[in-house]
Amino acid sequence: MGLLVSLLPLLAASTQASTSDGVVWHWDPDSAGCDLQQDVGDDRTVVAISRTPGNDQTVLKIKGSKPIRSAQREFQGGTIAFEPAGSTESEITVVEGYDGRREISAVSYDPDFMTKFGQSTEVDFTHQKVGQIKVAITAPKAAIDAIRICEDAKMREWGVDPVAWRSLAVKPKPLTPPDKWFSYLDYPDREKIYKNDITVVARLDLSADGSVQKCTVVNGPPAEFIPAVCNPLRRNAKLQPARDVSGKGTPAPYVVQVTFGAFLL
């Protein structure tokens, strides 16, 4: 019997984004928000970029690259840089996947991350112990344009004004790790009857000081998952407040996705 509560980027419910030269970025069909991926080279490497609409988090993953040649199976740190756009601020984790191949995940709130990615021809990862990895990227601007359209559509669907959201000078940002907002005690007992992951998308309405004033689940999960998500968010979520162009704190929405792993009985 297993339990998983994780915060994940919101992914797109579309099929693909194509460029005029035939290069295709594929949407992740199992996700609910804006996540595009591209196969790279002949070694099953995949580059995936995802955005959380109404959250401003970007996640870049390099999956299925070479195996980790170390007894250690997880590493923190390292740097991500785009060529020719330069480096970007991000929190990086390298883990060994189920098939023994490594997965590099970079989580960033850098407002320039998407712009730099869209201008890149290559992403370079460097870690003192893992080494250096260079992965070519084809048609990154097509991915960024498609994700922007997806974000706007999802925000409208979830009750967030995309124009007002993008006009914020500073967007809300977690002050404490989001994975600490939940514990196994928040897992609803009736979830044991579900054999698949249950995903909940919640919109938080924040006050000018960043405190949670309201939690609204916007994607219609089984009813017992609504309090299982909103009660901990009201109790534990700590966020940096949004700021307008004058630098003053202002009310704003913030979208969170929570995925409960299926129970295996």
Secondary structure, DSSP 8 states (H G I E B T S, - for coil): ----EEE------S-EEE-TTS-EEEE-TT-SS-EEEEEETTTTEEEEEEE-TTT--EEEEEEEEEE--SS--EEE--EEEEETTEEE--EEEEEE-TTSEEEEEEEE--TTHHHHHHT-SEEEEEETTTEEEEEE-S-HHHHHHHHHHHHHHHHHHTT--HHHHHH-SB--EESS-GGGS--GGGS-GGGGG--S-EEEEEEEEE-TTS-EEEEEE-S---TTHHHHHHHHHHHH--EE-EE-TTS-EE-EEEEEEEEE-----
